[in-house]
Amino acid sequence: MNDIKRPEFILPIRVYYEDTDVAGVVYYANYLKFYERARTEWLRSLGYDQDVLIEQGLAFAVAHVDARYYAPARFNDKLMVKTQIEKSRRASVIFKQEIITDDDEQTVLNKATIKVACVDLKSMQPKSMPQYLVEEIASDWC
């Protein structure tokens, strides 16, 4: 498949104390957790839960992350995690994601490009996504 330009999926998130370090700043690795939640909810918004894929012996595994940190999120901040497909292939999807503040300024805190691969759970080798999912990703989703 080729480059895909789709609307953004937006997941609102609030920063909890458990997300922060001793200074009340979101621990850097937790941005990846926020991105993971957004991709999971994006998939759910299409009508597919990850447990259905697991029952089929498939899962999505992160293959590559390129992240850039611009400003810190802090305890109790309201954030938005934006998710958009950049490119899709039969066995992988590249997402453009960003975390911004959910306020009037909408300050960009982090941007990431994340490649996920569909893998066979037994072999942990790449495997094509089910055709219904390939078609859903390729269609216009809103």
Secondary structure, DSSP 8 states (H G I E B T S, - for coil): --B-----EEEEEE--GGGB-TTSBB-TTHHHHHHHHHHHHHHHHTT--HHHHHHTTEEEEEEEEEEEE-S--BTT-EEEEEEEEEEE-SSEEEEEEEEEESSSS--EEEEEEEEEEEEETTT--B----HHHHHHHHS---
